[in-house]
Amino acid sequence: MSNHNLFIHRADGSVEAASNQEILTAARAVLAHRVRRGALLQSPKKVGEYLTMRVGHLDYECFGLILVDQRHRVIDCVELFRGTIDGALYLAMRLSIALNCL
């Protein structure tokens, strides 16, 4: 039994109490809209909020890159590696070596 008052309108027209998973999925969709392309990252606090919304729900570590324009607006946020930081750095070193060979 849920202790909230959030409901889901099903395709058949029925209304049911939303499950915790449905609430989290909807919340992530709302947060994804807030971290869309063009979000302003004007301070360390804003960057922290952006990253919390963007990757805070992940159950693994990731190494990524936030691309911004001259006005600190997000162009893209790219996940480069997954796993522990040691593994990611080892992979980054291998990638760097490979790129230097081109």
Summary of the structure (lengths in Angstrom):
residues: 102
radius of gyration: 18.9
end to end distance: 59.2
largest distance: 60.5
contacts: 214
relative contact order: 0.11
helix: 42%
strand: 24%
